[in-house]
Amino acid sequence: MKARFASVWLFASILGLAATPTMAQTNDKTIKIVAAENFYGDIAQQLAGDNAQITSILSNPDEDPHLFEASPSVARDLASAKIVVYNGVDYDPWMTKLVAANKAPGRRVIVAGELLHKKSGVNPHLWYDPPTAPVVAKAITAALVAEDPAHKSDYEQRLQAFTESLKPIAAKVAELRKTGAGMPVTATEPVFGYMATELGFKMRNERFQLAVMNNTEPAASDVAAFENDLKMKRVKLFFYNSQATDSAAQRLLKIAQDNQIPVVGVTETLPPGKTFQQWMEGELDAVEKALPSGA
């Protein structure tokens, strides 16, 4: 879903702070990286090791990312960042504005949407699309090597290790696809959409999801169709964003539970204490457990 962001006065204050010099908090040789989303921050940390200081902006698991408001500290972090990583495709437009307003010579900006040639208006939850992580990881590694060529071999070795660590996820996806191919499922938002496609699921109620993603009211006919799918048990799984607090989504969740439709909650930020790989594996494990017996 597109994020909603800070008011005009707060954004103005951020831009003002962005022009203020920031005192370094780490060794001058430490590469400072700012990631808009904490899963990109985790990937950057795995690749950089101890050679970088990572700041992730969206990291609170109790915060709805769609209601995020950029604070002045974001501009302060960006002021000294050598590498910036964010999602793009309208998921975090506040980041685009801040980067443009706070220019810094030599700063390397990595935008996942641009790397994947995605255009505005597509499902912005790119991190659930399996090709995203390796592409972003390669771009981060290239930026690290450019900033710190003396440790090139270290960065390249970490990239290789990261790429290898994604193989169990790919294997799990392939395994679940054997069961899920053609299975009708539904969701309140397209958060898990890319992964659902990889698993071979047939997603229903996409007009409803598109309306929610674009912060518009779903048509009454789409709401009715969604409810009927649940009540008539036309779908085998129900996905919902466990970080969202939308009353309409909560109502649909209750209908799904009342009709014994297996429910899978997914999140938009990396849970505390987990790596990106552990997060993805955990989501896939949840799908496997929720699949109807004998499916």
C-alpha angles and dihedrals in degrees: 000000000000113000123243115219151191126315122258095259092051092048090051091052090050092053090050091053091046089068092053117096113248123217113238114247097192141043112300089240093059113103111230115217126185118196120188091210124041095228090061087046091054092050089050090050093051090052099042100041113184093341095083142051109221124204117187116194102193103049109119108111090200093055123090103232089211090063096046118140118199112234129208089258089069091064091047091054092048092050093073101027118124094188127033124190126187141152105244126184090106096300093111107014090157087069092055090052094047094048091049092048094046104049119183126185112248096009112148115219120196118193115185094206092055093048090053093043092239119162131217112278098039123114100287097203091100098155090075089059106092095222092058102073098052092045093050091044092055091050092049091049091051090051092049092050091049091051096041111020091167089073096042095124091051092052093046092050091051090049090053091049091048092050091050090050090060093061096083088054091052090048091051091050091051091049094050092045089065088062101032102046108127094359112145113236136162140204140191091226134015092245093122093031101115093047091046088056091050089052090055096244120155104232118213132193094034093153088059090050092048091053091050091047091053093046093244131129112266115238115262090240091055091049090050092048090051093050092047091052088057098042093046091043093234090148128060100203135030119206122196137172104251091198095057122091100194110146093218091055091048090052092052090047090056092049090052092050093046089054095046094246107158110249128212119190116206130187136217097214130054110264115242116273096018134107122226089257094051090049094053092045090050092052091049091048089053090053091049092051092048096051111111113259111260092018 
